[in-house]
Amino acid sequence: MEGMKTTRRLSLLMLVAVTLLSCIRAGDFETYTARPQKGQFVSGSYLEFRIPVEDTLTPVNIEIFARIHSESGLVELPLRFRIGSPSGKWYADSLSLQLTGEGKEMFSRSGMWRDFRWVYRKGVIFPESGTWYIQAYHTSDVRVLEGVGELGIIVKKSREL
């Protein structure tokens, strides 16, 4: 009898897993990551993401994620993005990504790391095909942002019309 319950549970879990995986279509999102050299995000240095763009018609959402060491004392991640187009035009954007919230955890734990995620832009349509560059500089007053293990950009096809 116990074996049948276990088999049913496993069958149910497999059904749920297959259903969830079928909702994710290939090509719905791309992830680009960069790690600071020697684990230190030093003032004046930058992390670069190269985003190949072929589709200039479909809107995408752009998200940012960061992996921060659990013992880091950071409360925000102050960044400046330099965004370069394939034709050589450059744009800039300043961000202050909060690592703390009002009474709610803004991260998920992954061992000794805290993984954060923010929506950066929704409904972006890249005006040019080719490789776009995003360079992330830290704009903190301190020379080294301690505990930044990884920074990343997620580009997802937008489901909003």
Phi and psi restraints in degrees (value plus and minus 20) as a CYANA .aco file:
   2 GLU   PHI     -82.9   -42.9
   2 GLU   PSI     -56.4   -16.4
   3 GLY   PHI     -84.0   -44.0
   3 GLY   PSI     -55.3   -15.3
   4 MET   PHI     -88.0   -48.0
   4 MET   PSI     -58.5   -18.5
   5 LYS   PHI     -84.0   -44.0
   5 LYS   PSI     -63.4   -23.4
   6 THR   PHI     -83.5   -43.5
   6 THR   PSI     -62.7   -22.7
   7 THR   PHI     -82.6   -42.6
   7 THR   PSI     -61.9   -21.9
   8 ARG   PHI     -83.8   -43.8
   8 ARG   PSI     -63.2   -23.2
   9 ARG   PHI     -82.2   -42.2
   9 ARG   PSI     -65.1   -25.1
  10 LEU   PHI     -83.0   -43.0
  10 LEU   PSI     -60.4   -20.4
  11 SER   PHI     -83.0   -43.0
  11 SER   PSI     -62.0   -22.0
  12 LEU   PHI     -84.3   -44.3
  12 LEU   PSI     -64.0   -24.0
  13 LEU   PHI     -82.0   -42.0
  13 LEU   PSI     -61.8   -21.8
  14 MET   PHI     -83.0   -43.0
  14 MET   PSI     -61.8   -21.8
  15 LEU   PHI     -82.5   -42.5
  15 LEU   PSI     -64.2   -24.2
  16 VAL   PHI     -83.2   -43.2
  16 VAL   PSI     -64.7   -24.7
  17 ALA   PHI     -82.0   -42.0
  17 ALA   PSI     -64.9   -24.9
  18 VAL   PHI     -84.1   -44.1
  18 VAL   PSI     -60.7   -20.7
  19 THR   PHI     -82.4   -42.4
  19 THR   PSI     -66.1   -26.1
  20 LEU   PHI     -84.5   -44.5
  20 LEU   PSI     -63.6   -23.6
  21 LEU   PHI     -85.4   -45.4
  21 LEU   PSI     -50.6   -10.6
  22 SER   PHI     -91.1   -51.1
  22 SER   PSI     -38.6     1.4
  23 CYS   PHI     -97.6   -57.6
  23 CYS   PSI     -39.5     0.5
  24 ILE   PHI    -113.3   -73.3
  24 ILE   PSI      95.0   135.0
  25 ARG   PHI    -113.5   -73.5
  25 ARG   PSI     124.4   164.4
  26 ALA   PHI     -79.7   -39.7
  26 ALA   PSI     115.9   155.9
  27 GLY   PHI      65.5   105.5
  27 GLY   PSI     -16.0    24.0
  28 ASP   PHI     -92.8   -52.8
  28 ASP   PSI     -45.2    -5.2
  29 PHE   PHI    -172.2  -132.2
  29 PHE   PSI     136.5   176.5
  30 GLU   PHI    -151.6  -111.6
  30 GLU   PSI     123.1   163.1
  31 THR   PHI    -139.2   -99.2
  31 THR   PSI     115.0   155.0
  32 TYR   PHI    -145.7  -105.7
  32 TYR   PSI     106.1   146.1
  33 THR   PHI    -145.5  -105.5
  33 THR   PSI     136.9   176.9
  34 ALA   PHI    -167.2  -127.2
  34 ALA   PSI     126.1   166.1
  35 ARG   PHI    -139.4   -99.4
  35 ARG   PSI     118.6   158.6
  36 PRO   PHI     -82.6   -42.6
  36 PRO   PSI     126.2   166.2
  37 GLN   PHI     -83.7   -43.7
  37 GLN   PSI     112.0   152.0
  38 LYS   PHI      35.7    75.7
  38 LYS   PSI       5.4    45.4
  39 GLY   PHI      52.5    92.5
  39 GLY   PSI      -4.7    35.3
  40 GLN   PHI    -144.2  -104.2
  40 GLN   PSI     102.0   142.0
  41 PHE   PHI    -109.1   -69.1
  41 PHE   PSI      75.6   115.6
  42 VAL   PHI    -110.4   -70.4
  42 VAL   PSI     120.9   160.9
  43 SER   PHI     -76.4   -36.4
  43 SER   PSI     116.2   156.2
  44 GLY   PHI      73.3   113.3
  44 GLY   PSI     -41.7    -1.7
  45 SER   PHI    -112.3   -72.3
  45 SER   PSI     147.3   187.3
  46 TYR   PHI    -162.7  -122.7
  46 TYR   PSI     139.6   179.6
  47 LEU   PHI    -125.5   -85.5
  47 LEU   PSI     112.4   152.4
  48 GLU   PHI    -135.3   -95.3
  48 GLU   PSI     118.7   158.7
  49 PHE   PHI    -141.4  -101.4
  49 PHE   PSI     109.1   149.1
  50 ARG   PHI    -128.6   -88.6
  50 ARG   PSI      97.8   137.8
  51 ILE   PHI    -133.6   -93.6
  51 ILE   PSI      87.4   127.4
  52 PRO   PHI     -95.7   -55.7
  52 PRO   PSI     108.6   148.6
  53 VAL   PHI    -141.9  -101.9
  53 VAL   PSI     104.8   144.8
  54 GLU   PHI    -131.0   -91.0
  54 GLU   PSI     -57.5   -17.5
  55 ASP   PHI    -110.4   -70.4
  55 ASP   PSI      93.9   133.9
  56 THR   PHI    -126.7   -86.7
  56 THR   PSI      -1.4    38.6
  57 LEU   PHI    -137.4   -97.4
  57 LEU   PSI     -51.7   -11.7
  58 THR   PHI    -107.5   -67.5
  58 THR   PSI     107.4   147.4
  59 PRO   PHI     -90.8   -50.8
  59 PRO   PSI     126.0   166.0
  60 VAL   PHI    -149.0  -109.0
  60 VAL   PSI     137.8   177.8
  61 ASN   PHI    -125.9   -85.9
  61 ASN   PSI     120.0   160.0
  62 ILE   PHI    -134.9   -94.9
  62 ILE   PSI     107.0   147.0
  63 GLU   PHI    -140.4  -100.4
  63 GLU   PSI     137.6   177.6
  64 ILE   PHI    -138.0   -98.0
  64 ILE   PSI     119.0   159.0
  65 PHE   PHI    -151.3  -111.3
  65 PHE   PSI     134.2   174.2
  66 ALA   PHI    -159.7  -119.7
  66 ALA   PSI     123.5   163.5
  67 ARG   PHI    -131.4   -91.4
  67 ARG   PSI      94.3   134.3
  68 ILE   PHI    -135.7   -95.7
  68 ILE   PSI     116.0   156.0
  69 HIS   PHI     -82.1   -42.1
  69 HIS   PSI     120.9   160.9
  70 SER   PHI     -84.2   -44.2
  70 SER   PSI     -41.2    -1.2
  71 GLU   PHI    -114.8   -74.8
  71 GLU   PSI     -16.9    23.1
  72 SER   PHI     -89.3   -49.3
  72 SER   PSI     121.9   161.9
  73 GLY   PHI    -113.6   -73.6
  73 GLY   PSI     -10.2    29.8
  74 LEU   PHI     -84.1   -44.1
  74 LEU   PSI     118.1   158.1
  75 VAL   PHI    -131.4   -91.4
  75 VAL   PSI     -34.7     5.3
  76 GLU   PHI    -169.9  -129.9
  76 GLU   PSI     141.4   181.4
  77 LEU   PHI    -140.5  -100.5
  77 LEU   PSI      73.7   113.7
  78 PRO   PHI    -102.2   -62.2
  78 PRO   PSI     100.7   140.7
  79 LEU   PHI    -150.1  -110.1
  79 LEU   PSI     133.8   173.8
  80 ARG   PHI    -142.7  -102.7
  80 ARG   PSI     105.1   145.1
  81 PHE   PHI    -116.9   -76.9
  81 PHE   PSI     110.4   150.4
  82 ARG   PHI    -126.3   -86.3
  82 ARG   PSI     102.2   142.2
  83 ILE   PHI    -134.6   -94.6
  83 ILE   PSI      99.8   139.8
  84 GLY   PHI    -129.7   -89.7
  84 GLY   PSI     113.2   153.2
  85 SER   PHI    -108.1   -68.1
  85 SER   PSI     144.3   184.3
  86 PRO   PHI     -79.4   -39.4
  86 PRO   PSI     -48.1    -8.1
  87 SER   PHI    -107.3   -67.3
  87 SER   PSI     -18.8    21.2
  88 GLY   PHI      78.0   118.0
  88 GLY   PSI     -17.6    22.4
  89 LYS   PHI     -98.1   -58.1
  89 LYS   PSI     121.1   161.1
  90 TRP   PHI    -139.9   -99.9
  90 TRP   PSI     122.3   162.3
  91 TYR   PHI    -148.4  -108.4
  91 TYR   PSI     139.9   179.9
  92 ALA   PHI    -152.6  -112.6
  92 ALA   PSI     130.4   170.4
  93 ASP   PHI    -168.7  -128.7
  93 ASP   PSI     114.1   154.1
  94 SER   PHI    -124.2   -84.2
  94 SER   PSI     117.2   157.2
  95 LEU   PHI    -151.8  -111.8
  95 LEU   PSI     128.9   168.9
  96 SER   PHI    -149.5  -109.5
  96 SER   PSI      75.8   115.8
  97 LEU   PHI    -107.6   -67.6
  97 LEU   PSI      96.3   136.3
  98 GLN   PHI     -96.7   -56.7
  98 GLN   PSI     116.1   156.1
  99 LEU   PHI    -124.7   -84.7
  99 LEU   PSI     -21.1    18.9
 100 THR   PHI    -150.3  -110.3
 100 THR   PSI     135.5   175.5
 101 GLY   PHI    -154.8  -114.8
 101 GLY   PSI     158.5   198.5
 102 GLU   PHI    -104.8   -64.8
 102 GLU   PSI      68.5   108.5
 103 GLY   PHI      57.2    97.2
 103 GLY   PSI     -17.2    22.8
 104 LYS   PHI    -150.2  -110.2
 104 LYS   PSI     124.7   164.7
 105 GLU   PHI     -93.5   -53.5
 105 GLU   PSI     113.8   153.8
 106 MET   PHI    -125.1   -85.1
 106 MET   PSI       0.5    40.5
 107 PHE   PHI    -166.5  -126.5
 107 PHE   PSI     147.0   187.0
 108 SER   PHI    -136.0   -96.0
 108 SER   PSI     125.6   165.6
 109 ARG   PHI    -106.9   -66.9
 109 ARG   PSI     123.0   163.0
 110 SER   PHI    -163.2  -123.2
 110 SER   PSI      62.5   102.5
 111 GLY   PHI      46.6    86.6
 111 GLY   PSI    -144.0  -104.0
 112 MET   PHI    -105.1   -65.1
 112 MET   PSI     -17.0    23.0
 113 TRP   PHI    -128.6   -88.6
 113 TRP   PSI     134.4   174.4
 114 ARG   PHI    -134.4   -94.4
 114 ARG   PSI     106.5   146.5
 115 ASP   PHI    -122.9   -82.9
 115 ASP   PSI     101.3   141.3
 116 PHE   PHI    -129.9   -89.9
 116 PHE   PSI     135.3   175.3
 117 ARG   PHI    -169.9  -129.9
 117 ARG   PSI     114.2   154.2
 118 TRP   PHI    -152.7  -112.7
 118 TRP   PSI     128.5   168.5
 119 VAL   PHI    -102.1   -62.1
 119 VAL   PSI     105.8   145.8
 120 TYR   PHI    -115.2   -75.2
 120 TYR   PSI     -75.6   -35.6
 121 ARG   PHI    -164.6  -124.6
 121 ARG   PSI     123.1   163.1
 122 LYS   PHI    -134.6   -94.6
 122 LYS   PSI     125.3   165.3
 123 GLY   PHI      49.3    89.3
 123 GLY   PSI      10.2    50.2
 124 VAL   PHI     -95.8   -55.8
 124 VAL   PSI     112.7   152.7
 125 ILE   PHI    -137.6   -97.6
 125 ILE   PSI      94.2   134.2
 126 PHE   PHI     -86.8   -46.8
 126 PHE   PSI     106.1   146.1
 127 PRO   PHI     -98.6   -58.6
 127 PRO   PSI     -32.7     7.3
 128 GLU   PHI    -155.8  -115.8
 128 GLU   PSI     124.6   164.6
 129 SER   PHI    -107.5   -67.5
 129 SER   PSI     138.1   178.1
 130 GLY   PHI     104.6   144.6
 130 GLY   PSI    -186.0  -146.0
 131 THR   PHI    -112.1   -72.1
 131 THR   PSI     102.8   142.8
 132 TRP   PHI    -117.9   -77.9
 132 TRP   PSI     125.1   165.1
 133 TYR   PHI    -136.7   -96.7
 133 TYR   PSI     115.6   155.6
 134 ILE   PHI    -142.7  -102.7
 134 ILE   PSI      99.4   139.4
 135 GLN   PHI    -128.0   -88.0
 135 GLN   PSI     102.8   142.8
 136 ALA   PHI    -124.7   -84.7
 136 ALA   PSI      96.4   136.4
 137 TYR   PHI    -126.9   -86.9
 137 TYR   PSI     125.4   165.4
 138 HIS   PHI    -110.8   -70.8
 138 HIS   PSI     122.0   162.0
 139 THR   PHI    -135.2   -95.2
 139 THR   PSI       2.6    42.6
 140 SER   PHI     -91.8   -51.8
 140 SER   PSI     140.1   180.1
 141 ASP   PHI     -94.9   -54.9
 141 ASP   PSI     -37.8     2.2
 142 VAL   PHI    -105.4   -65.4
 142 VAL   PSI     132.5   172.5
 143 ARG   PHI     -90.3   -50.3
 143 ARG   PSI     -58.1   -18.1
 144 VAL   PHI    -145.8  -105.8
 144 VAL   PSI     108.0   148.0
 145 LEU   PHI    -105.1   -65.1
 145 LEU   PSI      86.7   126.7
 146 GLU   PHI     -95.6   -55.6
 146 GLU   PSI     118.6   158.6
 147 GLY   PHI      69.8   109.8
 147 GLY   PSI     -17.0    23.0
 148 VAL   PHI    -102.8   -62.8
 148 VAL   PSI      86.0   126.0
 149 GLY   PHI    -107.1   -67.1
 149 GLY   PSI     -50.6   -10.6
 150 GLU   PHI    -183.8  -143.8
 150 GLU   PSI     126.9   166.9
 151 LEU   PHI    -150.0  -110.0
 151 LEU   PSI     126.1   166.1
 152 GLY   PHI    -169.9  -129.9
 152 GLY   PSI     141.0   181.0
 153 ILE   PHI    -141.6  -101.6
 153 ILE   PSI     112.9   152.9
 154 ILE   PHI    -135.9   -95.9
 154 ILE   PSI     104.9   144.9
 155 VAL   PHI    -132.0   -92.0
 155 VAL   PSI      94.7   134.7
 156 LYS   PHI    -139.2   -99.2
 156 LYS   PSI     120.9   160.9
 157 LYS   PHI     -81.6   -41.6
 157 LYS   PSI     113.2   153.2
 158 SER   PHI     -96.9   -56.9
 158 SER   PSI     117.3   157.3
 159 ARG   PHI    -114.7   -74.7
 159 ARG   PSI     -26.4    13.6
 160 GLU   PHI    -107.5   -67.5
 160 GLU   PSI     121.4   161.4
